Amino acid sequence: MADEPEILFENRGAVGLITLNRPKALNALTHGMVVAMHAQLKDWADDDTVWCVVIQGAGERAFCAGGDIRALYESGKAGTRYIFDFYRDEYLLNAYIKHYPKPYMALMSGIVMGGGVGVSVHGSHRIADETTLFAMPETGIGLFPDVGGSYFLPRSAGEFGLYLALTGARLKTADAIHAGVATHYVYADNRAEFLRALVSGQKIDVLLAEFAEEPGPAPLVAPHFAIDRHFAQGSIEAILASLDADHTDWAADTANTIRAKSPTATKLAFRQIREGTKLDFDDCMRMEFRMVNRVIAGHDFYEGVRATIIDKDGAPKWQPATLADVRDADIDAYFAPLGERELPL
């Protein structure tokens, strides 16, 4: 029904259950959903009857495919406050989840991308099933892997996080566990029984010992040595030169993928991931808020969304058009402090 809530909250036994409830929109987050979820989490933090929070997505296609990009695009183009308020409150929610005082479990079924990563990967338990599809594809729309990507991506094994940030590579279950974005694998058919056992108050560790399965081989483990070698370089240009010199199909495909993204967003993501290795979580979120404020004021985000979601012509015209045209001083400006507009953590 049209008036059905976008997000559902339920006290179910020992569990505070959150259901992202926009299945036709792949459970994409709106500002109202973000604000409501933060408020409910605060209430549950003080509720002694709730000892575990579980978040899931409605429908069979997605946990959450990200933020409602069309709404953000329209707000930015119109110059309204919505886009600024959304990112501020989304990042504050991401930080609250990271520091949540109780177990926080995401049931990551189907698509998990963008903002869906932000409300899952920072929790204590990230339960994938055989349908899980994880990605951070933001550089393809002129953005950068935000919602805490500057913290968790560089803490993946080797250079795997930078590879994910620059390519937007899509991970299925085994690779998601290999990358550390999922912690456990539970069959989709067993999820309802698993949740019932949680509701009854059984201990999480005991249940995971019973329900968790081995995910099998991770396809990206094989090229991981190549990922570490190529992506350890000191610049985007050096990474691409290393890939070009490899003369394998995998390296050529990877280089072509990177070159198709926004040059500005690609350089932003590289700097972001390198800086994130040196920062704690809250400082990563502050950095990302500085960055996103400048992205909102720029060109490539709107052009990327236009080409991908609005006109769907798949032919974005980036400005600047090449990596060589993106100056270091231009990138520096994205990281400058915001003064009174800093993220209020």
C-alpha positions in Angstrom: 0.0 0.0 0.0 1.1 3.6 -0.7 0.9 4.6 2.9 2.9 1.6 4.2 5.9 2.8 6.4 9.3 3.0 4.7 10.9 1.4 7.7 9.4 -1.0 10.3 10.4 -1.4 13.9 9.3 -4.3 16.1 10.2 -5.5 19.6 10.2 -9.3 19.1 11.3 -11.1 22.2 14.9 -10.3 22.9 15.4 -8.7 19.5 14.8 -5.2 18.3 13.9 -5.9 14.6 14.4 -3.3 11.8 12.9 -3.9 8.4 13.9 -1.6 5.5 10.5 -1.6 3.8 10.9 -0.2 0.2 11.3 -3.4 -1.7 10.2 -1.9 -5.1 13.0 0.6 -4.6 15.5 -2.1 -3.5 15.0 -0.7 0.0 17.0 2.5 -0.8 17.3 4.8 2.1 15.5 8.1 2.5 16.3 10.8 5.0 13.2 9.9 7.0 14.3 6.3 7.3 17.7 7.4 8.5 16.4 9.7 11.2 13.8 7.2 12.4 16.3 4.4 12.6 18.8 6.5 14.6 16.0 7.5 17.1 14.9 3.9 17.5 18.4 2.6 18.0 18.8 5.1 20.8 15.6 3.9 22.5 16.6 0.3 22.2 20.1 1.1 23.7 18.3 2.0 26.9 15.7 -0.9 26.8 16.8 -3.8 29.0 14.4 -6.2 27.2 16.3 -5.7 23.9 19.7 -7.4 24.0 20.3 -7.6 20.2 19.3 -5.5 17.2 18.6 -7.2 13.8 18.2 -5.3 10.5 16.9 -6.9 7.3 15.5 -5.8 4.0 11.9 -6.5 2.8 11.5 -8.5 -0.4 13.9 -11.0 -2.0 16.0 -8.7 -4.2 17.9 -6.4 -1.8 19.0 -5.8 1.7 19.5 -2.2 0.7 20.9 -0.9 -2.6 22.0 2.5 -1.2 20.6 5.9 -0.7 17.7 7.2 -2.8 20.0 8.6 -5.4 17.2 10.1 -7.5 16.0 12.2 -4.5 19.5 13.3 -3.8 20.1 14.3 -7.4 16.8 16.3 -7.5 17.6 18.1 -4.2 21.2 19.0 -5.3 20.0 20.3 -8.7 17.3 22.3 -7.0 19.6 23.6 -4.3 17.4 22.4 -1.4 18.7 21.2 2.0 17.6 17.6 1.6 20.9 16.3 0.2 23.0 18.0 2.9 20.7 16.8 5.7 20.6 13.3 4.3 24.4 12.9 4.2 24.9 14.5 7.6 22.3 12.3 9.3 23.3 9.2 7.4 26.9 9.6 8.6 25.8 10.2 12.1 23.8 7.0 12.0 26.8 5.1 10.6 28.9 6.3 13.5 26.2 5.4 16.0 26.0 1.8 14.6 29.8 1.5 14.8 29.7 2.4 18.5 26.5 0.7 19.4 26.5 -0.8 22.9 24.6 -4.0 22.0 25.1 -6.6 19.4 23.9 -5.3 16.0 23.3 -7.9 13.3 22.7 -7.3 9.6 21.0 -10.0 7.6 22.6 -9.2 4.3 20.4 -10.9 1.7 20.5 -9.7 -2.0 22.0 -6.4 -3.0 24.1 -4.6 -0.4 25.6 -1.4 -1.8 26.3 2.2 -0.9 24.1 3.3 2.0 23.1 -0.4 2.6 26.8 -1.0 3.4 26.7 1.9 6.0 23.8 0.3 7.9 25.3 -3.2 7.9 29.1 -3.4 7.8 29.7 -1.4 11.0 27.6 -3.8 13.0 29.1 -6.5 15.2 27.6 -9.3 13.0 27.1 -9.3 9.3 25.3 -12.4 8.1 25.5 -13.2 4.4 23.5 -15.8 2.5 23.9 -17.3 -1.0 22.2 -14.3 -2.6 24.4 -11.6 -1.1 25.9 -9.2 -3.7 28.2 -6.5 -2.1 29.7 -3.5 -3.9 30.8 0.1 -3.4 30.3 1.4 -6.9 30.3 5.1 -6.1 33.1 6.3 -8.4 30.9 5.3 -11.3 28.5 8.1 -10.4 31.1 10.7 -9.5 31.0 10.0 -5.8 33.4 8.1 -3.5 33.0 5.0 -1.3 31.5 6.8 1.7 29.4 5.6 4.7 32.7 4.7 6.4 34.5 3.2 3.4 37.6 5.2 4.3 37.7 3.1 7.6 36.7 -0.5 6.7 38.1 -0.7 3.1 41.8 0.0 4.0 41.5 -2.5 6.8 40.7 -5.3 4.4 43.5 -7.7 3.6 46.4 -6.1 1.7 45.2 -3.7 -1.1 41.9 -5.4 -1.5 40.0 -2.4 -0.1 41.6 0.0 -2.5 40.8 -2.4 -5.4 37.1 -2.4 -4.3 37.0 1.4 -4.0 38.5 2.0 -7.4 36.8 -0.7 -9.4 33.4 -1.1 -7.7 33.9 -4.8 -8.0 30.9 -6.9 -7.0 31.5 -9.5 -4.4 29.4 -12.6 -3.8 29.2 -14.4 -0.5 32.7 -16.0 -0.3 34.5 -12.9 -1.4 32.5 -10.7 0.9 33.6 -12.9 3.8 37.2 -12.9 2.5 37.1 -9.1 2.4 35.8 -8.9 5.9 32.5 -7.1 5.0 30.5 -10.2 6.0 31.4 -12.2 9.1 29.2 -15.3 8.7 27.3 -17.3 6.1 23.8 -18.7 6.9 21.7 -20.3 4.2 18.7 -18.2 3.2 16.3 -21.1 3.9 17.6 -21.2 7.5 17.2 -17.5 8.2 13.7 -17.6 9.6 14.6 -20.4 12.0 17.8 -18.5 13.0 15.9 -15.4 13.7 13.3 -17.3 15.8 16.1 -18.7 17.9 17.5 -15.2 18.4 14.1 -13.9 19.4 13.9 -16.7 22.0 17.0 -15.4 23.7 19.6 -18.0 22.6 23.1 -16.7 22.6 24.5 -15.4 19.3 27.8 -17.4 19.4 25.9 -20.6 20.1 23.5 -20.0 17.3 26.2 -19.1 14.8 28.1 -22.3 15.7 25.0 -24.2 14.8 23.8 -22.3 11.7 26.9 -20.8 10.1 28.2 -22.6 7.0 31.6 -22.5 5.2 31.2 -20.2 2.1 33.5 -22.2 -0.1 36.4 -20.8 -2.2 36.5 -17.1 -2.8 37.1 -16.3 -6.5 39.1 -13.2 -5.9 41.6 -15.0 -3.6 43.5 -16.2 -6.7 44.3 -12.7 -8.1 44.8 -11.3 -4.7 48.6 -11.4 -5.0 48.2 -9.4 -8.3 45.8 -6.9 -6.5 48.4 -6.3 -3.8 51.2 -5.8 -6.3 49.4 -3.4 -8.6 47.4 -1.4 -6.1 50.3 -0.8 -3.7 51.5 1.9 -6.1 51.7 5.5 -4.9 49.2 7.1 -7.4 46.3 6.2 -9.7 48.6 6.8 -12.7 51.2 4.3 -11.3 48.4 1.7 -10.6 47.2 2.0 -14.2 50.8 1.8 -15.5 51.4 -1.3 -13.5 48.2 -2.9 -14.7 49.0 -2.0 -18.3 52.3 -3.7 -18.0 50.8 -6.9 -16.8 49.4 -8.0 -20.2 46.8 -10.3 -18.7 43.0 -10.1 -19.4 42.3 -9.5 -15.8 44.7 -6.6 -15.6 43.4 -5.1 -18.8 39.8 -5.4 -17.7 40.7 -3.9 -14.3 42.4 -0.9 -15.9 39.6 -0.3 -18.3 37.1 -0.4 -15.4 39.0 2.2 -13.5 39.4 4.5 -16.5 35.6 4.5 -17.1 34.9 6.1 -13.7 34.9 9.7 -12.9 38.6 10.9 -12.9 37.9 13.2 -10.0 36.1 10.6 -8.0 38.8 8.1 -8.7 41.5 10.4 -7.4 39.3 11.3 -4.4 38.8 7.6 -3.6 42.6 6.9 -3.8 43.4 9.7 -1.4 40.5 8.8 0.9 41.6 5.2 1.3 45.2 6.2 1.9 44.2 8.8 4.5 41.8 6.3 6.1 44.6 4.0 7.1 45.8 6.7 9.5 42.5 7.8 11.0 40.1 6.4 13.6 36.5 5.8 12.7 35.0 9.1 13.7 37.8 11.1 12.0 37.1 9.0 8.8 33.4 10.1 9.0 34.4 13.7 9.5 36.7 13.5 6.5 34.0 11.9 4.3 31.5 14.7 5.3 34.0 17.3 4.2 34.4 15.4 0.9 30.7 14.9 0.2 30.0 18.6 0.8 32.3 19.5 -2.0 31.0 16.7 -4.2 27.5 18.1 -3.8 28.8 21.5 -5.0 30.5 20.0 -8.0 29.6 18.5 -11.4 30.5 14.8 -11.7 28.0 13.4 -9.2 25.0 14.9 -11.1 26.5 13.9 -14.4 27.1 10.3 -13.2 23.6 10.0 -11.8 22.1 11.5 -15.0 24.0 8.9 -17.2 23.2 6.0 -14.9 19.8 6.6 -13.4 18.0 9.6 -15.1 18.7 9.3 -18.8 20.4 5.9 -18.6 22.6 6.6 -21.6 25.7 5.2 -19.9 27.8 8.0 -21.4 28.8 10.4 -18.6 30.8 13.5 -19.6 33.1 14.0 -16.7 34.7 17.3 -15.9 37.6 17.2 -15.9 37.5 14.5 -18.5 40.9 12.8 -17.8 43.0 11.9 -14.8 45.8 14.1 -16.2 43.4 17.1 -16.0 42.6 16.6 -12.3 45.0 18.8 -10.3 46.3 17.9 -6.9 45.1 21.3 -5.6 41.6 20.4 -6.8 41.7 17.2 -4.7 43.2 18.9 -1.7 40.1 21.3 -1.6 37.8 18.3 -0.9 39.5 17.6 2.3 39.6 21.1 3.8 37.8 21.7 7.1 34.3 22.9 7.0 34.5 25.2 10.1 31.1 25.4 11.8 29.6 22.9 9.3 31.8 20.0 10.4 30.0 16.7 11.1 28.7 17.0 14.7 30.1 13.8 16.2 
